[in-house]
């Protein structure tokens, strides 16, 4: 249908899909409508390995486990609007016919980002135009999960473009942060973050610039960004098919580190390269996971990416982690990144690669007046400027506003020819080579790099209009294809994390008074953000998932044993209480 008349098609589809979801929840069997009881709480909090054992020896029924997580999903949906497609009735049938209850994930419910193909269900990715086309077969990840014994039970919210730390779209509505409804749960895998924080067990998302790590940090859970080739990538829908300049990777998320580690190990031990052609045949290396936890570590600290300095709450979380690791006997020292491959150069390069199509693909499937993401709209407005006008805008920002950082991103942003894309891809490889050489050079040889996940805790809804480019702490490692994990540290304190001066004054003192930093810091308010989670990021090298999980265990142990000098309390993160 020609625009603008397809706006009415969008509205009809939106209303239909939301009504279908409402009916599916309302017509669930009676057990799903009961309150979460003591037995449910035992299942939710039981370590995953023990739960699998109890299911396999028939101490616990897999149907009871599924119904526990159905209750969790129902309550989470009411509070945060985190579910898109509810799979529960079908999941009960799968338990009888398709789930291998002898596998390493026997009976474990797993939620999936909306972009994953599940037979019989739409993969809308938030676009009205992608509905009414249910998948004809399970994707490789879903087949692998069922063979491992896992039970897919829900698909979860994301932003319509997949390029946002929000998780909202016109089709399904806005997903809310489980700690504070006025704030984002992160994106683009924000629905997973919200569900897992409220009692979910395991989730699978994708990450192209921080999309499993920022939701983990903003919702208070754990995640692991895997390197390309260790996890299946087929059997999904995306807003940017064919984009490989900064490849998207599917990766795990979990409510606890124990769950994250067990699940990741189980999936790799299922030999995923037999399910999907892009997976490298790299078996799980137990010795690397154990070795990471058996010695004093040399840790490189990247306290700032030099573009957007961490806000006080994130700075305190990082300082607390450093103090805990130091007290535990590990060595932590500030790093100086490669001079020819600094984080801002990486941000600029990654931005060009990711949007080399001039933002065409993620806009192409929007119907007339179908809402888009505010950050993606900012990117599109720049990319769609005719080249002479974009250059004039660059000159205005560079010499009138005197913002050379934002100007540099604007100057190089826009559609690329094949020849230009080849040139930028060569620059990416040179950038990666510089980091490889840097990390190997004595006396560095760090075991891992510790850094923020984002400069801020969770931001309020619509903040991506201003903070869309504040993604350097995660985007850098996507460009390098490094393994990176996220674990929660604490919560925003309204007094201890307050700004000591107006944010623009602080940014001037730090030499970061430019549009990218101001766009993130303008939304920081420790009083309004009180109670939101804070987190840190543990970064290893390529294909070091085993080591990164081991390093995360070291960090969590150090934080558990460390006492806050001001309060005398353990710094172990308190999960969101399940009632």
C-alpha positions in Angstrom: 0.0 0.0 0.0 1.3 3.4 -0.9 2.1 6.0 1.8 0.5 7.7 3.6 -2.3 5.2 3.5 -0.1 2.4 5.0 -0.2 4.4 8.3 -3.6 2.9 8.8 -2.2 -0.5 8.0 0.4 0.0 10.7 -2.2 1.0 13.2 -4.4 -2.0 12.4 -1.4 -4.4 12.7 -0.3 -2.8 16.0 -3.7 -3.1 17.6 -4.1 -6.7 16.3 -0.7 -7.8 17.6 -1.2 -6.2 21.0 -4.6 -7.7 21.3 -3.3 -11.2 20.4 -0.6 -10.8 23.1 -3.2 -9.7 25.7 -5.5 -12.7 24.9 -2.6 -15.2 25.1 -1.7 -14.0 28.6 -5.4 -13.9 29.7 -6.2 -17.4 28.4 -3.2 -19.2 30.0 -4.1 -22.2 32.1 -5.1 -21.5 35.7 -1.6 -22.4 37.3 0.0 -19.4 35.5 -2.4 -17.0 37.2 -1.4 -18.0 40.7 0.9 -16.0 42.9 4.6 -16.8 43.0 4.9 -19.2 46.0 7.6 -20.7 48.1 8.2 -23.6 45.6 8.5 -21.1 42.8 11.0 -19.0 44.7 13.1 -22.2 45.3 13.1 -22.9 41.6 14.0 -19.3 40.7 16.9 -19.2 43.1 18.2 -22.7 42.7 21.6 -22.9 40.9 21.0 -24.1 37.4 23.1 -27.2 37.7 21.1 -28.4 40.7 17.9 -27.6 38.9 18.9 -29.7 35.9 19.8 -32.6 38.1 16.5 -32.4 40.0 14.6 -32.4 36.7 16.6 -35.4 35.3 16.0 -37.5 38.4 12.3 -36.5 38.5 12.5 -34.7 41.8 11.1 -31.7 40.0 8.7 -31.7 37.1 9.8 -29.7 34.0 6.2 -28.6 33.6 6.3 -27.1 37.1 9.5 -25.3 36.2 8.0 -24.0 33.0 4.9 -22.8 34.9 7.1 -21.0 37.5 8.8 -19.0 34.7 5.4 -18.4 33.1 4.3 -16.7 36.3 7.5 -14.7 36.3 6.9 -13.7 32.6 3.3 -12.7 33.4 4.3 -10.5 36.3 7.3 -9.0 34.4 5.0 -8.2 31.5 2.6 -6.3 33.7 5.4 -4.3 35.3 7.7 -3.6 32.4 6.1 -4.6 29.0 9.0 -6.8 28.2 7.3 -9.6 26.3 6.5 -9.6 22.6 5.5 -13.1 21.7 4.4 -15.5 24.5 5.3 -19.1 23.7 4.0 -20.9 26.8 1.1 -23.0 25.4 3.4 -24.3 22.6 6.3 -24.8 25.1 4.1 -27.2 27.1 3.6 -29.2 24.0 7.3 -29.1 23.1 8.1 -30.6 26.5 6.1 -33.7 25.4 7.6 -34.0 21.9 10.6 -31.9 21.1 12.7 -31.2 24.2 15.6 -33.5 25.0 15.3 -33.9 28.8 18.5 -35.8 28.9 20.5 -32.8 27.7 22.7 -30.4 29.8 19.9 -27.8 30.0 17.0 -30.3 30.7 13.8 -28.4 31.4 15.5 -24.9 31.7 13.2 -22.1 30.4 15.0 -19.7 28.1 13.7 -16.4 26.8 14.8 -15.0 23.4 15.2 -11.6 21.8 12.3 -11.0 19.5 14.7 -11.3 16.4 15.2 -15.1 16.9 13.2 -17.4 14.6 10.8 -19.7 16.4 8.5 -21.9 14.2 5.0 -20.6 14.0 5.7 -17.2 15.4 6.3 -13.8 13.8 9.8 -12.3 14.0 8.7 -8.7 13.8 11.8 -6.9 15.2 9.3 -4.2 16.1 8.3 -3.5 12.5 4.6 -3.8 11.6 5.7 -4.8 8.1 7.4 -7.9 9.4 4.3 -9.4 11.0 2.0 -12.0 9.5 4.9 -14.0 8.4 5.5 -16.7 11.0 8.7 -18.6 10.8 8.4 -21.9 8.9 11.0 -23.6 11.0 13.1 -23.1 14.1 16.4 -21.3 13.6 19.7 -23.0 14.5 19.8 -21.5 18.0 16.3 -22.8 18.9 17.0 -26.2 17.5 20.2 -26.3 19.5 18.4 -25.2 22.7 15.7 -27.9 22.3 18.3 -30.6 21.7 20.1 -29.4 24.9 16.9 -29.7 26.8 16.1 -26.0 27.1 12.5 -24.7 26.7 12.0 -21.5 24.8 9.0 -19.7 26.5 9.0 -16.0 25.5 10.3 -13.5 23.0 11.3 -10.1 24.3 11.3 -6.4 23.6 13.7 -4.5 21.5 13.9 -1.1 19.7 12.6 -1.0 16.1 16.0 -0.3 14.6 18.1 -2.4 16.9 20.4 0.6 17.2 19.4 2.0 20.5 19.9 1.7 24.3 16.2 2.0 24.4 13.8 -0.9 23.8 10.6 0.7 22.4 8.7 0.5 19.1 5.3 1.4 17.8 4.2 -2.2 17.4 4.7 -3.4 21.0 5.1 -0.2 23.0 7.8 0.8 25.4 9.7 -1.6 27.7 10.4 -0.1 31.1 13.3 -0.5 33.5 12.4 -3.0 36.3 14.0 -0.8 39.0 12.4 2.5 37.9 9.6 2.7 35.2 10.6 6.1 33.9 14.0 4.8 32.8 15.1 2.5 29.9 16.1 -1.1 30.6 18.8 -0.7 28.0 18.8 -1.9 24.4 18.7 -3.4 22.0 18.1 -6.5 24.1 16.3 -4.5 26.8 13.3 -6.9 27.1 15.7 -9.7 28.1 17.3 -7.4 30.7 14.0 -6.5 32.2 12.7 -10.1 32.3 15.8 -11.6 33.8 16.1 -8.9 36.5 12.6 -9.9 37.6 13.3 -13.6 38.0 13.9 -14.9 34.5 16.6 -17.6 34.2 18.5 -17.4 30.9 18.2 -15.1 27.9 19.7 -14.8 24.4 20.3 -11.5 22.8 22.4 -9.9 20.1 25.2 -7.3 20.4 26.5 -5.0 17.7 27.5 -2.0 19.9 26.6 -3.1 23.4 23.2 -4.6 23.0 23.5 -7.4 25.6 25.9 -5.5 27.8 24.1 -2.2 28.3 20.8 -3.9 29.2 22.7 -6.1 31.7 24.3 -3.0 33.3 21.1 -1.0 33.3 18.8 -3.7 34.6 21.3 -5.3 37.0 22.0 -8.7 35.5 25.0 -10.5 33.9 25.9 -10.9 30.2 28.7 -12.1 28.0 29.5 -10.6 24.6 31.0 -13.5 22.6 33.4 -13.1 19.8 32.2 -13.9 16.3 32.1 -17.5 15.5 31.5 -19.0 18.9 27.7 -18.7 18.8 25.2 -19.3 16.0 24.1 -16.2 14.1 21.7 -17.6 11.5 18.0 -18.1 11.9 17.3 -14.5 12.9 15.8 -11.3 11.4 17.5 -8.0 11.6 17.0 -4.3 10.7 20.3 -4.3 8.7 20.7 -7.6 6.8 24.2 -7.9 5.2 25.9 -5.5 7.6 29.2 -7.1 8.4 31.5 -4.1 9.0 30.9 -4.5 12.7 29.2 -7.9 12.9 26.3 -8.5 15.3 26.8 -11.5 17.6 24.3 -13.5 19.5 25.3 -14.0 23.2 23.9 -15.1 26.5 22.4 -13.2 29.4 21.5 -14.4 32.9 20.3 -13.3 36.3 23.4 -14.8 38.0 27.0 -15.4 37.1 26.6 -19.1 37.9 23.8 -19.4 35.4 25.7 -17.5 32.8 28.8 -19.7 33.0 26.9 -23.0 33.2 24.7 -22.0 30.2 27.6 -20.8 28.0 29.6 -23.9 28.8 26.6 -26.1 28.0 25.9 -24.5 24.6 29.5 -24.7 23.5 29.6 -28.3 24.6 26.7 -29.0 22.3 29.0 -28.3 19.4 27.1 -25.5 17.8 29.2 -25.6 14.7 27.1 -28.7 13.8 24.0 -26.5 13.8 25.2 -23.4 11.9 27.9 -22.8 9.3 29.3 -19.6 10.8 30.4 -21.2 14.1 34.0 -22.1 14.6 34.7 -25.6 15.9 36.3 -24.3 19.2 35.5 -26.7 22.0 35.0 -25.5 25.5 38.3 -25.2 27.3 37.8 -25.9 31.0 41.4 -25.4 31.8 41.3 -21.7 30.7 38.3 -21.0 32.8 40.0 -22.6 35.9 43.4 -20.9 35.2 41.8 -17.5 35.2 40.7 -18.0 38.8 43.9 -19.6 40.1 46.5 -16.8 40.1 47.1 -13.1 40.9 46.0 -11.2 37.9 47.4 -8.2 36.0 44.5 -6.0 35.2 44.5 -3.0 32.9 42.1 -0.2 33.9 40.4 2.0 31.3 38.7 4.4 33.6 37.6 6.7 30.7 37.3 6.2 27.0 38.5 9.8 26.6 35.1 10.7 24.9 32.4 10.5 27.6 33.9 10.4 31.1 32.0 8.2 33.6 29.4 10.0 35.7 29.9 9.9 39.5 27.8 6.7 40.1 29.8 4.8 37.5 33.1 6.2 38.6 32.3 5.0 42.2 31.4 1.5 41.0 34.7 1.3 39.1 36.7 2.6 42.0 35.0 0.1 44.4 35.9 -2.7 42.0 39.5 -1.6 41.8 39.7 -1.4 45.6 38.2 -4.8 46.0 40.6 -6.4 43.4 43.6 -4.7 44.9 42.7 -5.9 48.4 42.3 -9.4 47.0 45.9 -9.3 45.8 45.5 -8.5 42.2 47.5 -5.7 40.3 45.5 -2.9 38.7 47.0 -0.2 36.7 45.7 2.5 34.3 46.3 1.8 30.7 47.3 4.1 27.9 45.6 2.9 24.8 47.5 2.6 21.5 48.1 6.2 20.2 47.1 5.3 16.7 44.1 3.3 17.7 42.5 5.3 20.6 38.8 4.8 21.6 37.5 7.9 19.7 39.2 6.7 16.5 37.5 3.4 17.1 34.1 5.1 17.7 34.4 7.1 14.5 35.5 4.0 12.4 32.8 1.7 13.9 30.1 4.3 13.3 31.0 4.6 9.6 31.1 0.8 9.2 27.8 0.2 10.9 26.0 2.8 8.9 27.8 2.5 5.6 24.5 2.2 3.9 23.5 5.7 4.9 20.9 4.4 7.4 18.9 3.0 4.5 18.1 -0.5 5.6 16.7 0.2 9.1 14.4 2.8 7.7 13.3 0.9 4.5 10.7 -1.2 6.3 9.0 1.6 8.3 5.4 2.3 7.3 4.3 5.9 7.0 4.5 7.7 10.4 5.4 4.4 12.2 7.4 5.6 15.2 11.2 5.2 15.0 13.8 5.4 17.7 14.9 9.0 18.5 18.6 8.1 18.4 18.2 6.4 15.0 16.3 9.4 13.7 19.2 11.6 14.7 21.6 9.4 12.8 19.3 9.3 9.8 18.9 13.0 9.7 22.7 13.4 9.3 23.2 10.5 6.9 20.4 11.7 4.6 21.8 15.2 4.2 23.1 15.9 0.7 26.9 15.7 0.9 27.5 19.5 0.4 24.9 20.3 3.2 26.5 17.7 5.5 29.8 19.4 5.0 28.4 22.8 5.8 26.8 21.3 8.9 30.2 19.9 9.9 31.8 23.3 9.5 29.1 24.9 11.6 29.6 22.4 14.4 33.4 22.5 14.2 33.9 26.3 13.9 30.8 27.9 15.2 29.9 25.6 18.0 33.6 24.7 18.5 32.8 21.0 19.0 35.5 19.2 17.1 34.6 15.8 18.5 31.0 15.8 17.3 32.1 17.5 14.0 34.5 14.7 13.3 31.7 12.1 13.5 29.5 14.2 11.3 32.1 14.8 8.6 32.7 11.2 7.9 29.1 10.0 8.4 26.9 9.0 5.5 26.5 6.5 2.7 29.7 4.9 1.4 30.6 3.6 -2.0 32.0 0.1 -2.3 35.5 1.6 -2.8 35.0 3.7 0.4 33.8 0.7 2.3 36.9 -1.3 1.3 39.1 1.6 2.5 37.3 1.8 5.9 37.4 -2.0 6.3 41.2 -1.9 5.8 41.4 0.8 8.5 39.4 -1.5 10.8 42.0 -4.3 10.2 44.9 -1.9 10.9 43.1 -0.8 14.1 42.7 -4.4 15.2 46.4 -5.1 14.5 47.5 -2.1 16.6 45.5 -3.4 19.6 46.8 -6.9 19.1 50.4 -5.7 19.1 49.7 -3.3 22.0 48.3 -6.1 24.3 51.2 -8.4 23.6 53.9 -5.8 24.3 55.8 -6.2 27.5 55.5 -5.2 30.3 51.7 -4.9 29.7 50.4 -8.4 29.0 47.2 -7.7 30.9 45.0 -10.6 31.8 41.9 -8.4 31.2 40.8 -4.8 30.9 38.4 -3.4 33.5 36.2 -0.5 32.3 32.7 1.0 32.5 29.9 -0.4 30.5 28.5 3.0 29.8 29.2 6.5 31.2 25.8 6.6 32.9 23.4 4.3 34.7 20.1 3.8 32.9 18.8 6.8 31.1 15.3 8.1 31.0 13.0 7.2 28.0 13.7 9.3 24.9 17.2 10.2 26.1 18.7 8.5 23.0 17.8 11.7 21.1 20.8 13.2 22.9 22.9 10.2 23.9 22.9 8.0 20.8 26.6 8.4 20.3 27.5 7.7 23.9 28.4 4.0 23.3 32.2 4.0 23.1 32.8 1.8 26.1 31.0 -1.1 24.4 31.3 -0.3 20.7 35.1 -0.4 20.9 35.2 -4.1 21.8 32.7 -4.9 19.0 35.1 -3.3 16.5 37.9 -5.3 17.9 35.7 -8.5 18.3 36.9 -9.0 21.9 35.0 -11.1 24.4 33.5 -8.9 27.1 31.4 -9.6 30.2 29.2 -7.4 32.4 28.5 -7.8 36.1 26.6 -5.6 38.5 28.4 -3.8 41.3 26.0 -1.6 43.2 23.2 1.0 43.0 23.1 4.7 42.5 23.3 6.6 45.8 21.5 10.0 45.8 24.1 11.6 48.0 27.4 9.8 47.4 26.9 10.0 43.6 25.7 13.6 43.3 27.3 16.0 41.0 29.6 18.5 42.7 29.0 21.2 40.1 26.8 21.7 37.1 27.5 19.0 34.5 28.8 21.4 31.9 31.3 22.8 34.4 32.6 19.3 35.2 32.9 18.4 31.5 34.9 21.6 30.9 37.3 20.7 33.7 37.7 17.2 32.3 38.3 18.6 28.8 35.2 16.8 27.4 32.8 19.7 26.8 31.4 18.5 23.5 28.0 17.4 22.3 28.5 13.6 22.8 29.4 13.9 26.4 26.9 16.6 27.1 24.2 14.5 25.5 24.7 11.7 28.1 25.5 13.8 31.2 22.6 16.2 30.8 20.3 13.3 31.9 22.3 12.4 35.0 20.6 13.0 38.3 21.6 10.9 41.3 18.4 11.7 43.1 16.1 10.6 40.3 18.4 7.7 39.5 18.6 6.5 43.1 18.5 2.7 43.3 19.4 2.1 39.6 22.1 -0.5 39.1 25.7 0.2 38.4 28.1 -2.2 36.7 31.5 -2.8 35.3 32.8 -4.5 32.2 35.5 -7.2 32.0 37.2 -7.4 28.6 39.3 -10.2 27.3 40.7 -10.9 23.9 39.2 -12.6 20.9 37.7 -16.0 21.6 38.5 -15.8 25.3 35.0 -16.5 26.6 36.3 -19.1 29.1 38.8 -16.7 30.6 36.4 -13.8 30.7 33.9 -15.8 32.7 36.7 -16.9 35.0 37.8 -13.3 35.4 34.2 -12.3 36.2 34.1 -14.8 39.0 37.3 -13.3 40.4 35.8 -9.8 40.3 32.6 -11.0 41.9 34.4 -12.9 44.7 36.6 -9.8 45.4 33.5 -7.6 45.6 31.7 -10.1 47.9 34.7 -10.1 50.3 35.4 -6.4 50.2 33.8 -4.1 52.8 32.8 -0.6 51.9 34.9 1.8 54.0 32.0 4.1 54.5 29.3 1.6 55.4 31.2 -1.5 56.4 28.9 -3.6 54.3 29.8 -6.2 51.6 29.8 -4.8 48.1 28.1 -7.8 46.6 25.3 -6.7 44.4 21.7 -7.3 45.7 19.5 -8.7 43.0 16.0 -7.3 42.5 13.8 -9.0 45.1 11.2 -11.4 43.7 8.0 -11.2 45.6 
